[in-house]
Amino acid sequence: MSRYWSKTIKNIKPYTPGEQPKDRKFIKLNTNENPYPPSARVIEAIKKAADESLRLYPDPMGEELRATIAGYYQLRNNNVFIGNGSDELLAFSFPAFFEPSGSPVLFADITYSFYPVYAALFNTNYQLIPVDEEFNIPEEGYYQNNGGIIIANPNAPSGKGVPRETIAAILKRNESSVVIIDEAYVDFGGQSAVELITDYPNLLVIKTLSKSHSLAGLRVGYALGNEDLIEGLIRVKDSINSYTVDRLALAGAREAIKDDAYFQETRSKIIRSRERVSARLLEMGFKVIPSQANFIFVSSGQYPGSVLFQQLREKGILVRYFNKPKIDNFIRVSIGTDQEMDCFLEVMKAIAGA
Ligand SMILES: Cc1ncc(COP(=O)(O)O)c(C=O)c1O
C-alpha cells in the first residue's frame, strides 16, 4: 500500500492470472491455452512483418485485419473493432457503455472474474445473478433494471453455454442496455450470437484469437457489433492509446483468420479430446459439468478442489482451482494434447482409487 496510490487503486482487488511456472516443467492445464501451435502460416506472416517498417507506428484501426474479420463474418468493416486481447475490449466497454455509479451492470456470480475488477476500476455498480447448482444462469435474472449486461458464453469456469434463442430473448427485453456476449470459448461448441448483430443494435460480441487460434501470446481480440457501438469503443481507444495492436500482431492475426482449415482441424481435435476425457472421468466417478469450452470443470465429491489441485501439482500437472463459495470443490482443467490428458487421467484414476 502506498500513500501515492489513488483511492480506487488502494481499494481494488486486481485479477490474478493463472500461474505461468518458470521453475519446473509442468503439464500446463491451468490457463485455457491451446495445446497446439498456431498455424505455420501465422508464424511465416509474423516473420515477414518483422522488417524495417517496425520503425513506423501501426495502422491505428488495423484496417486490413478489420476487413479480413468483416469478410469472415459477412459484416461491414465498421462492425469490427480490434484490440490487444479481448480483456482490453472488455475493459474499454466499461467506460464506453456503462455509466459510472449508474444502474447496476448484471453478470453471473460465477463467471470470468475480471468483470468485477473492471467494474471497480471504472466505478461501475454491478449486481450478481446467482447460477444454480448445475451452473445454469436463470434467464429471468436479466429481466430487471440494469445499466448493461455481460454474459460469458460459454461461461467460465463452468463451460456451460447459453442457446442463441435465449440470448435473443435477453436482447429483446433489454433494448436500452448494451448486452456484451464474451465468446472467448464459443469455437469449442457454443452457439455464437454474431448472426443476431444485424437485428440487435444493443449487442456487442467479443472474441479472441487466444484460445481457438492458439495465439494467447500475440494478444489479439475483436469486438463485433452495430457501428455505433464500435464508434464508442474507438472513442475510448483514442482517449487512452491509439495504437493498441502492433504490426506483428496485425500480420499474424490476419493470417490466423485466413487459415480456416487449420482452425477447424485444431478446434475439432480439442472437442474430441474433451469428450473423451469427460467420459473417462465420469466412469471413474467424478462429476463433470457438460462443457462447450476448451476446459472442463470437475469435482470429486470427496476432496475439495484445493486437494485435487495439490495432488495433481505434485505429479507435475497444473490445473486451476478457485477458493470461492459454490466452486471450491471443483478444479478447472484445460484440454491439452491427448498425451497430456492421458497423464492427467492416470493421476485422476489414482485419486479416485485412493
Ligand atoms: C471468459 C473470458 N473472456 C476473456 C478472456 C481474455 O482473453 P484474451 O485477453 O486473451 O483475449 C478470457 C481469458 O481467460 C476468458 O476466460
The ligand as a Gaussian input file, in Angstrom:
#p B3LYP/6-31G(d) Opt

LIG

0 1
 C      -14.279000     -15.553000     -20.390000
 C      -13.009000     -14.924000     -20.851000
 N      -13.057000     -13.775000     -21.528000
 C      -11.943000     -13.162000     -21.965000
 C      -10.699000     -13.685000     -21.704000
 C       -9.496000     -12.911000     -22.142000
 O       -8.812000     -13.444000     -23.200000
 P       -7.731000     -12.616000     -24.009000
 O       -7.492000     -11.325000     -23.307000
 O       -6.535000     -13.499000     -24.035000
 O       -8.330000     -12.416000     -25.362000
 C      -10.580000     -14.878000     -21.004000
 C       -9.245000     -15.432000     -20.718000
 O       -9.023000     -16.294000     -19.942000
 C      -11.766000     -15.505000     -20.547000
 O      -11.713000     -16.625000     -19.827000

